[in-house]
Every structure is written in structure tokens, then in C-alpha cells.
């Protein structure tokens, strides 16, 4: 926990008590110079404490630009760094803070990560807890990436896609606070994105579909195709933040209002935006090791508290798929078209020859140490 220094004394305590003569046993009036010096010291202490606390808060949070769209309007995205990424992690649940700290530390250890912005969307979280979180994030993250903790002005899911002038890389990674991925897979996903900078790249995918019986669009999973990459792990060019938040006129504003009303589907809407601009679907990449702590299919006894699994803003309960299907239908209604397009297959890292060899008494892939 951050040490805020000595507790400020109350106003009555700042009044100088008369000094006591230990021999006389009665109070004696202090000299005028002593009074002046005492008042000066007290005033200096209060001013120093104010500056210390103010600096502490400004380090923990970054003020949200009152008009991010205006400040980003003249920005040349082509001049941004292309050799690194910025990680934007959405945080909301206080129960997930220990897991969040682990995830931030993992991302910071990668050389391709320029900075990490933790976007805290729970306005009711106490400042003291956020101070402690910020200190832990910066103290225990091993890499050189800069780390910021930004307290959002509201819990709107749209806020995770606000353009930010503090982001200086072309690529941004949008991810949740309950997904861990190994460093090699992170760097592989970035290499795939660099070869396809206009595409959305991710490890978790879903699909839209058309129900012939009900004659309506639905949210589903197909075994051989996909059209939606989830924000559990979504890599994309920073331009799409501006597209999502600042362009599209009244239609886009109405669709963002649907996200707020449903408290869901911001990822689907971003896929609509990217597909409509690019006329192509996303790219799914394989990962060597990825752990989704928020997946409702977790059933192990040793799995974390259910409050960690179910704490997200977007519900994963029974009605989750129906609600997301409704979002697709609403977005289709507003746009007047279906821009989502299917992709097929998964891009995987080169794994070499998959022959089995016996090592240390076990059968393992020959190309693995």
C-alpha cells in the first residue's frame, strides 16, 4: 500500500500549544520568534503534503481528454511506431485485481510492448484501492513498458475504444482482465498483424449466421468459419479506435447507444466497423498457451472464485447468446446491410516436423526440447 506520509493534523491541532516549564509546572508563553517559526514549519508541512498527494494521484490516473475525437483529428497514424504495440486492458471487477496484476506483469515482460493502459471502468472503486493497484502494477512488473491506470469517467463499454493521444503505436491490443497468453503467442500474433495491418487479429472467434426458420440474424459458432474476433484478445490498428468513436455520424451514434443499453456487444460493433471499411473478415491465430479464467466452462475445483469468473460487465449467463444475436440484428437494422464477412482457417506458428521421439522416458514431439 502506498505510504501517504503522516496523517494531516486537524485544524485545532495546528494551533500551537503553550510550552511548559518543567520546573514551574505551569504554562509559560512562547517567545514570538518561536511562534513564527512554528507557524512557518506547519504551513510548509501542509504545502509539502498537498504537493505529494497531488503528484501521487496524477501518477495513478491520466485525465480523460474532454474531446478525444477533436484532439485526434489531425493525427497522422502513419507516423506512429510500427515495431511495438500498446496494450489496452479493460478492468472492472475488484475481485479480479490479483489476476489483473499477473496479466499486466506478463505483457510488460515482452519487448514488443511499448506501454500498457489499464482502463478501469468501475466508478465506485475507492481511490485508495486504485492507488494500491497502481503501485503494485508499477512495482512488480518486470519489463520496461510504461504502465498507466486510467479511471474511466463511466462504466460504458464504448469507453474502451476511445482514441487516446498517449498511444504512440500503430497497433493496439484490446484485451480483457481474465485472459492470460504466453509471450511467444503474443509476439506471433503481432507478426501476423504486421503482415495484415488492416485486419482484426485474435485468438477467440465467433460467427454471425442466418436462421432460416426464424428468418433473422443470430450469434453463433461455426466449426469451419468465423466472422467475429472477440476483445478477449484483439489486435488491430489504432485507426479503428477513431473510426468507432468519432466517425459514422448518427448511425454510429445510435449503434453505440445500443451497446450502452445492452451493456454488451461493443466487440461485435467494432467487427462491423472494420468489416465495412475493409470488406474482409478477421484473422484467427493459434496460441501455444492461453488461459481464459472468465470462460463459464471452467469446472475445475481449483478454479478461482466464481466472482472472478462472472464479474465482467457482459453477462455470460443463459441469455448471453440471445442478447448478442439481438445486437447483430439491431446493428444490421441501423446500417441497412450486413458487412460481416467470413474467414476460414487459423494461422499457426511453424512447428516443424511432428514426429514423436522418446525423451526422459516420455513420448514428445521431436522438435521440442
C-alpha positions in Angstrom: 0.0 0.0 0.0 1.3 3.5 -0.8 2.5 5.4 2.3 0.8 8.7 2.1 3.1 10.1 4.8 2.0 11.3 8.3 -1.7 11.8 8.7 -2.5 15.6 8.3 -3.3 17.1 11.7 -6.7 18.7 12.3 -7.1 22.4 12.3 -7.2 22.5 16.1 -4.0 20.5 16.3 -2.3 23.1 14.2 -2.8 25.7 16.9 0.5 26.0 18.9 0.1 24.7 22.5 1.8 26.9 25.1 5.2 25.4 26.1 5.5 24.1 29.6 8.2 24.9 32.1 9.0 21.5 33.6 10.2 23.1 36.9 7.4 25.6 37.3 4.6 23.2 36.4 2.6 26.0 34.8 2.4 27.0 31.2 4.7 29.7 30.0 4.0 31.9 27.0 6.3 31.0 24.0 8.6 33.6 22.6 7.3 35.5 19.5 10.1 34.1 17.2 9.3 30.5 18.3 5.6 31.1 17.3 6.6 32.5 13.9 8.9 29.6 13.3 6.3 27.0 14.3 3.7 28.5 12.1 6.1 28.6 9.2 7.0 25.0 9.7 3.3 24.0 9.9 2.5 25.9 6.7 5.5 24.3 4.9 4.5 20.8 6.0 0.9 21.3 4.8 2.0 22.6 1.4 4.5 19.8 1.0 1.9 17.2 1.9 -0.6 18.8 -0.6 2.1 18.6 -3.4 2.9 15.0 -2.5 -0.7 13.8 -2.6 -1.5 15.7 -5.8 1.6 14.2 -7.5 0.6 10.7 -6.3 -2.9 11.0 -7.9 -1.6 12.3 -11.2 0.7 9.4 -11.4 -2.0 6.9 -10.8 -4.5 8.2 -13.3 -4.5 10.1 -16.6 -7.2 12.7 -17.1 -9.5 11.7 -19.9 -9.4 14.1 -22.8 -12.7 16.0 -22.8 -12.9 15.7 -26.6 -10.7 12.8 -27.7 -12.1 12.9 -31.3 -11.1 16.6 -31.7 -7.6 16.0 -30.3 -7.0 13.1 -32.6 -8.5 14.7 -35.8 -5.2 15.9 -37.2 -3.1 12.9 -36.2 -1.1 11.1 -38.8 -1.4 7.5 -38.0 1.3 6.5 -40.5 3.9 8.3 -38.3 3.2 6.1 -35.3 5.6 3.4 -34.2 5.3 0.1 -36.1 7.7 -2.0 -34.1 5.8 -2.2 -30.9 2.2 -2.3 -29.6 0.1 -0.7 -26.9 -1.9 -2.9 -24.7 -5.3 -1.7 -23.6 -6.7 -3.8 -20.8 -10.3 -3.3 -19.7 -10.7 -3.7 -15.9 -13.9 -3.5 -13.8 -14.1 -6.1 -11.0 -12.2 -5.6 -7.8 -12.2 -9.4 -7.4 -10.0 -9.7 -10.5 -7.3 -7.3 -9.3 -4.8 -10.1 -8.4 -5.3 -11.7 -11.8 -5.0 -8.3 -13.5 -1.7 -7.7 -11.8 -0.4 -11.1 -13.1 -1.6 -10.3 -16.7 0.0 -6.9 -16.7 3.3 -8.3 -15.5 3.2 -10.9 -18.3 2.6 -8.3 -21.0 5.2 -5.9 -19.7 7.9 -8.6 -20.0 7.6 -8.6 -23.8 9.9 -6.4 -25.8 7.2 -5.6 -28.3 5.0 -3.9 -25.7 5.6 -0.2 -25.6 3.0 0.7 -23.0 0.1 -0.8 -21.0 -3.0 1.2 -20.3 -5.4 -0.3 -17.7 -8.8 1.2 -18.4 -10.7 1.0 -15.1 -14.4 1.1 -15.8 -15.9 0.8 -12.3 -16.5 4.3 -11.0 -17.4 3.1 -7.5 -13.9 1.6 -6.8 -12.3 3.5 -3.8 -9.4 5.7 -4.7 -7.3 4.1 -2.0 -7.7 0.7 -3.7 -6.7 2.2 -7.1 -3.6 3.8 -5.5 -2.6 0.4 -4.2 -3.3 -1.2 -7.6 -1.2 1.4 -9.4 1.7 0.9 -7.1 1.6 -2.9 -7.4 1.4 -2.7 -11.2 4.4 -0.5 -11.5 6.5 -2.1 -8.7 6.0 -5.7 -9.7 6.0 -5.6 -13.5 9.4 -6.8 -14.7 9.6 -5.2 -18.2 10.4 -1.7 -19.4 6.9 -0.9 -20.8 5.3 2.2 -19.2 2.1 1.4 -17.2 -0.8 3.7 -16.7 -4.0 3.3 -14.7 -6.9 5.3 -16.2 -10.1 5.6 -14.3 -12.9 5.9 -16.8 -15.5 8.6 -16.3 -18.3 6.0 -16.8 -18.8 2.2 -17.0 -19.7 2.4 -20.7 -18.2 -0.4 -22.7 -17.7 2.1 -25.6 -15.0 3.8 -23.5 -12.5 1.0 -24.2 -12.4 2.2 -27.8 -11.8 5.9 -27.2 -8.8 7.1 -29.2 -6.0 8.2 -26.8 -3.3 10.7 -27.6 -0.9 8.9 -25.2 -0.9 5.9 -27.6 2.1 6.2 -29.9 2.0 2.8 -31.8 0.1 1.8 -34.9 -1.1 -1.4 -33.4 -3.1 -1.7 -30.2 -4.1 -4.9 -28.4 -7.5 -4.8 -26.8 -7.9 -7.5 -24.1 -9.8 -8.4 -21.0 -8.6 -8.8 -17.4 -9.3 -12.5 -17.3 -7.2 -13.9 -20.2 -3.6 -14.9 -20.0 -1.5 -15.7 -23.1 2.1 -16.7 -23.4 4.7 -14.3 -24.7 5.6 -16.3 -27.8 2.0 -16.4 -28.9 1.6 -12.6 -28.3 4.6 -11.9 -30.5 3.4 -14.3 -33.1 0.1 -12.6 -33.3 1.9 -9.3 -33.8 3.9 -10.7 -36.6 0.7 -11.9 -38.3 -0.9 -8.4 -37.8 2.1 -6.7 -39.3 1.6 -8.7 -42.5 -2.2 -7.8 -42.4 -2.4 -4.4 -40.8 -5.9 -3.6 -41.9 -7.4 -6.9 -40.4 -8.5 -7.7 -36.9 -6.3 -10.4 -35.5 -7.3 -12.5 -32.4 -7.4 -15.9 -30.7 -11.1 -16.1 -29.8 -13.6 -16.1 -32.6 -17.4 -16.4 -33.1 -19.7 -16.0 -36.1 -22.9 -14.5 -37.3 -25.4 -16.6 -39.1 -28.9 -16.5 -40.5 -31.7 -18.6 -39.0 -33.8 -19.7 -42.0 -36.7 -20.8 -39.7 -36.8 -17.7 -37.7 -35.7 -15.5 -40.6 -33.3 -13.5 -38.5 -29.6 -12.9 -37.9 -28.1 -14.8 -35.0 -24.9 -15.1 -33.0 -23.3 -18.5 -33.2 -20.2 -20.7 -33.6 -19.4 -22.5 -36.8 -16.9 -25.3 -36.9 -15.2 -24.2 -40.1 -15.7 -20.4 -40.4 -15.9 -17.2 -38.3 -16.7 -13.5 -38.8 -16.2 -12.0 -35.3 -13.0 -11.8 -33.2 -13.6 -11.2 -29.5 -12.0 -8.5 -27.4 -10.7 -11.1 -25.1 -7.6 -10.7 -27.3 -8.0 -8.5 -30.3 -5.1 -6.8 -32.2 -5.8 -4.1 -34.6 -4.6 -0.8 -36.0 -5.2 2.3 -33.8 -7.2 3.9 -36.6 -10.2 1.8 -35.8 -10.5 3.4 -32.4 -11.1 6.7 -34.2 -13.5 5.0 -36.6 -15.5 3.5 -33.8 -15.7 6.6 -31.5 -15.6 9.6 -33.9 -17.0 8.7 -37.3 -20.1 7.2 -38.8 -22.4 10.1 -37.9 -25.9 9.5 -36.4 -25.9 5.8 -37.4 -22.8 5.1 -35.4 -24.0 7.1 -32.5 -27.2 5.1 -32.5 -25.3 1.8 -32.5 -23.1 3.0 -29.6 -26.2 3.7 -27.7 -27.4 0.1 -28.4 -24.1 -1.1 -26.8 -24.8 1.1 -23.7 -28.4 -0.1 -23.5 -27.4 -3.8 -23.8 -24.2 -3.5 -21.8 -22.8 -5.8 -24.3 -21.7 -6.2 -28.0 -19.0 -3.5 -28.3 -16.8 -6.1 -29.8 -19.4 -7.1 -32.4 -19.8 -3.4 -33.3 -16.1 -3.0 -33.8 -16.1 -6.0 -36.2 -19.0 -4.3 -38.1 -16.9 -1.2 -38.4 -13.7 -3.0 -39.6 -15.5 -5.3 -42.0 -17.5 -2.4 -43.5 -14.3 -0.5 -44.2 -12.1 -3.4 -45.3 -14.6 -5.8 -47.0 -12.8 -8.7 -45.3 -13.2 -10.8 -42.2 -10.8 -11.1 -39.3 -7.8 -13.5 -38.8 -7.7 -16.2 -36.2 -4.2 -17.1 -34.8 -3.2 -20.1 -32.8 -1.7 -19.8 -29.3 0.6 -22.2 -27.6 -0.8 -21.4 -24.1 -3.8 -19.2 -23.4 -6.0 -19.3 -20.3 -9.4 -17.8 -20.1 -10.4 -17.5 -16.5 -13.7 -16.0 -17.4 -15.0 -18.9 -19.5 -18.1 -20.3 -18.0 -17.0 -23.8 -18.9 -14.3 -23.7 -16.2 -15.3 -26.6 -13.9 -12.1 -27.5 -12.0 -12.3 -27.5 -8.3 -9.2 -25.4 -8.0 -10.5 -22.7 -10.4 -10.7 -19.2 -8.9 -13.7 -17.8 -7.1 -16.9 -17.7 -9.2 -16.9 -13.9 -8.5 -13.8 -13.7 -10.7 -15.4 -15.8 -13.4 -18.7 -13.9 -13.5 -17.6 -10.4 -12.7 -17.5 -8.9 -16.2 -19.8 -6.2 -17.5 -21.0 -8.5 -20.3 -23.0 -11.4 -18.8 -22.1 -14.9 -19.8 -25.3 -16.5 -18.5 -28.1 -18.2 -20.3 -29.3 -15.2 -22.2 -25.9 -14.1 -23.4 -26.0 -15.6 -26.9 -29.6 -14.3 -27.4 -28.6 -10.8 -26.4 -25.7 -10.8 -28.8 -27.9 -12.1 -31.6 -30.2 -9.2 -30.9 -27.3 -6.8 -31.1 -26.4 -8.2 -34.6 -30.0 -7.7 -35.7 -30.0 -4.1 -34.3 -26.7 -3.2 -36.0 -28.0 -4.7 -39.2 -31.2 -2.6 -39.0 -29.3 0.6 -38.4 -26.7 0.1 -41.1 -29.2 -1.3 -43.6 -26.7 -4.0 -44.6 -24.7 -6.9 -43.2 -20.9 -6.1 -43.5 -19.6 -9.1 -41.6 -17.6 -11.5 -43.8 -16.5 -15.0 -43.1 -12.9 -16.1 -42.7 -11.6 -19.7 -42.8 -8.8 -21.5 -41.1 -6.3 -20.5 -38.4 -2.8 -19.1 -38.8 -0.4 -21.1 -36.7 3.3 -20.8 -35.9 5.7 -23.1 -37.6 6.0 -26.2 -35.5 8.4 -28.3 -37.6 8.1 -32.0 -38.2 5.6 -33.5 -35.9 7.3 -36.9 -35.3 7.3 -38.4 -31.9 10.6 -39.1 -30.0 11.2 -40.6 -26.6 12.8 -38.2 -24.2 13.2 -38.6 -20.5 11.0 -41.7 -20.7 8.2 -39.9 -22.4 6.9 -39.6 -26.0 7.1 -36.0 -27.1 7.3 -34.1 -30.3 10.9 -34.4 -31.6 11.3 -30.7 -32.3 10.5 -29.8 -28.7 13.2 -29.5 -26.1 
